């Protein structure tokens, strides 16, 4: 996808040059519970064999391109249906829960039954404040944390997605399709919640994730894609409109705290 406001000569980076992706938190409260996305790392013991899986270049390259977003809360959820047949989600921890009911209700949404993919598999969403952007063509995929054993305890599957973060500034959701409603969904703070993978024009280039600074240009441009699904289907048909209205530069790195030296590229 060619962006008309980009200078192609400037955006064609030399091989090996990192793709810079910015992340933001779109929230006015409790920002400290949302950890920075981090590159996936493993703490496996050093293998003794030269042909061990830990040395496989394909595995190493694959995992080096994954970024992990940790879960912000501890909660145990149960899916129920009330006396009038309406779907509901109950916090099994009750008064012993670490999260207050009001705060959970602000995060949690049950998708309308008519919009489920399967009549017996409810879909819930947890709203996140994460926003990602880039100043060159980059597509981002949201993936389940498939290298984490804890994911195998979930009674359903994470609903992934893929979209272009250079023209589509969208606040992310954690969508979950509940396959076995007889089992609770237990989420633990700090455990892998979902993965992110970024694709640039040159797939060999590494990705560098940086915290971005909120600007008036970002806030204004973000309004264009906000809530568009409430007005139309096939929202990806708006990409050309988003292209034509995008400012030339959106990503501005957040200044580092005083006393910290800049990290090497």
N, C-alpha and C positions, 0 to 999 in steps of 0.2 A: 504494500500500500504506500503510494507516494504522497508525501505531505507537501502541498504547494508552497508553504511558507518556509520550508527548510532549504538551506543551501546544500545541495548534494555533495559539493566538493568538501564542505566542512564536516558533514556527517559520516562520510566514509572513513572510518578510523582504520589505522594500520592493524595488521593481524596481531592479536595478543592484547590490544588495547581494551581495557575493561569497559563494559557497558554500565553506565551509572543509573541506578534506580533509586528514587527517593520514596521515603515512607513518612506518613503523618498520622496523628491521632486527632480525629474530629470529635472532641468531647470537651465539655466545660467542667467536668467533675470526675473525681476518682481516676484521674489519668495514670496514677502510680500503679494501679492494679494491672495495667496493660503493658506487658514487657515489650521491649524492642524485638523485632524479628531477628533471628540469629541463624547463622549458617549451620547446617546440620553437622554435628560432630559425633564421633563414637568413642566410647571409653573401653573398648575391647582390649584384653591383654595382648601384648606383642606376640605374634605367632612364631613358632620355632621353625616351621617349614617354609622353604623358599617359594613353594607353589600355593601357599595358603590364600584363601579368599581375600584376606586383607590387602594382598599385593596385586590383585587383579586390576589392571588399568581401566577396564570398562566400568567396573564397579566403583572405583575411586572417582572417575570422571563424572559418573552419574550422581553419586552422593554429594560431590563437591558443588553441584549446581542446584542443590535443594536448600531452601531456607525454611526454618521451623518457627511457627508461632505457638507459644505455650498457652495453655488454658489459663484464664484469669481467675476462675472461681472453683470452690469446692461445692459440689451439689449432687444430690441423688434424686433423680426424677422418675416418676411413675406415670404412665399414660392411663387415663380412665375415661369413662363416659358417664355423664351425670344422668339424673333421673329423666331428663327430657331428651336424652340421646345425643347431647352435645359433647364433643371431645374436650377433654381438659387434661392438664398436667399438674401433678401434685408433687410438692417437695417432701420427700419421705423423711427428711431430717427434722421437720417441724421446728419446734422452739430451739432445738440444738443446732440449727443450721447456721453456717457462717455468714450467709447472705440473707438480708432482710427480705420479706415477701414483696415489698414495694419495689425494691431494687431489681429483684428477679423478674417481676412483671414488666418492668421497663425494658428488660433485655429480651424477654421470651415472647415469641409469637407462634401461634398454631395456624398453619396454612389451612384455608377453607377446604373442607372435605371434597368439594367439587374440583379442586385443583390438584388433588393427589394423583400420583402416577398409578397407584393400585388402590382399590377400595378398602383393603385391609392393612394398608401401610401408611400410617399417619406421617405427616411431614411437619417438623417444627423448625423454627429458626431462632438463633441467638444473634442479636445485633452486635456488631463490633464497630469500633471507631476507626479501624485501619483504612488508610487510603494510600494508594501507590501511584506513582507517576514517573514519566521519563520524557526527555526532550529529543528522543529519536525513536523510530518505530520499535516498540517492544510489546510483546504479548505475554500476559501472565496467566498461569494455570494454578488453580487452587486444587490441592490433592489431599487425600486422606493420609495420615501419618503412618504409612505402610511399613516402615522399619521399626515401629514401636509395638511391643507386645501388648501394651495396655489397650490399643485400638481393637484387638481381637476380643475384648470383653464387652464391647458395645453391642447392644441388641439390634443393630441396624447398620446403615452405611452413611458416610458423609456424602453429601451431594456436591460434587466438584463443578468447576466452570472455567472458562477461558475467555479473555477479552483483551483488547488493546489498551494498555494503560497510558499510551502517549496521547490518545484522543478521548478516552472514556474514563473520567474521574468518578469512580463509584465507590461508595462506602461498602465495605465487605460484610457479608453475612456468613454465619456458620449454619448451613442447612443440614438437617438430619432426617433420613427416612427410616422410620421405626418398623423393623420387620417383625420382631417378636415382642408384642406389647405386654406379654406376661412377665417380662424381665425389666428391671429398672435400668435407666441410663445413669451411670456414675461417672462424673467428671472430676478430675483432681487438679487443683491449681499447680501450675508448673510443668505438668506432663504435656507431651506433644499433642496439640489440638488440630492443627492442619499444616500442610507443607505448601510452599510456593515454588514455582519454577518459572524462569523468565527466558523468553526466546527473542533474540535480536535477528537482524538480517543475516549476520554471519554467526552461525551456531557454534563456531569454535571460540568465540570471544568469552572471557569470564565476565561475571557480574559483580559489581561492587554496590552494596546496599548502603545508603546514607540517609541520615535523618534530614528531612527537608524543613524549610521554614514556611509557615503560613504567610501568604501574601494576598493582597486585594485581587490580583489577577487570578489566583487559584480559586478563591471564594466565588468570584464572579463566573468563572468558566464552569465551576462545579455545578452551578445552578442549572446549566443546560441539560445535564443528564439525570438530575435528581427527580425521582418519582415518575419518570417517563412511562414506566410499565403500567401506571394507573390510567394512562390515556390512550395507549395503542399496543398492538401486538408487534412482534418482530422488530424490537427496538434497535437491532443492529443495522437496520436500514437507515438509521440516522447518522451513521458514521461520516458520510460525506458532509452533512451539515456541521457536525462536530469539527471536522477537518477545517472547513472554511472559516470557522469562528474562533479557532484556537490561537492564542497569542504565540509569537515565535519562541518565547522562553517562559517556562513555568517552574522548572526545578531550580531552586536556590537553596544551597546547603545551609543548614542551621549553624550559626557561629559556635565554635567550641568554647567551653568554659575557660576563663582566664587561668593561666598557670599550666594548661595542658598543651603539650607539643603536638603538632599535626602528625597524624599517622602516615607512614609511607604508602605510596600507591602500590 
